[in-house]
């Protein structure tokens, strides 16, 4: 996916490559764990449509919901300086 594919947002949006990689890893983890989007949404406490939108880059989760998404799949976020 290129930056030009983020056409769902009203303002110009720059998405770091690391974010795209992270989302793909979370999608892969969901498949590996045998979870449907519905089951993942239930674990997070959100709607199925929001999980679908995150995975298709139509929405970006808030910080809190990003952490919920990570936790639901058994991941944690580590912040490092480049």
N, C-alpha and C positions, 0 to 999 in steps of 0.2 A: 504494500500500500504506500502510495506517495503522499506528500503533504497536500497535493492538489485534490486528493480524494476526500478530504474533510470539508465537504461542501454543505453540511447540514447546519453549520453554525452561522449566526448572523454577523459576526465580526471575523476579520481575518485571524486565523489560528495557526500557530506554529507548534507542531507536536514533536517532541524529542524522539529520536529513534529508539532510545531506551524504553520509552513508554510503549511503543508498538511491540517491542520484543517482550516486555513484561506481559502485555495483554495476550500475546500468542502463547506464552508459557502458561498462563492461567487457563486458557482454552484447552491446551494440551493436557494440563493437570486434571481438568474436569473430565475429559474423555478417558484418561488413564484410570481415574477413580470410578468410572462408569456412572457418572452423575449426569442427569438431564439438566437442562436449564431450569426446569421447574423444581427439581430437587435442590439445586444450588440456591435458587431464589428462596426456597423455604429455609435453608440453613442460614442464609444471610438475613432474612426477614424483610425481603423486598418483593417486588412483582417480577414475574417472568419476563415481561416486556422490557424492564430496565436492564436485566441481565443480557437479553438479546441486543439491546441498544449499545451496551458497553462493548460486547464482543464484536459488533459490526461497526464500531467507531462512530455511532450516531449520537452518543452521549459520552461524557467523561464523568466518572464517579467523583463525588465530593471526597475530601480527605477521609472522613469517617467511614463512608461506604467503601472506599478503596481498602481500608484496613479490614473491614468486615469481609470483603471478598477474599482478600489474602488469607485471613484466619479460617474462613470456611473451607479453604482448600489445603490448609496446613502449612501455609507460607508465612513468613514474616518479612518485613521490609527493613533493610539495612541501608543507612545513608552513609556514603563515603565521599570524601573530597577528591576531586580529580587533580 
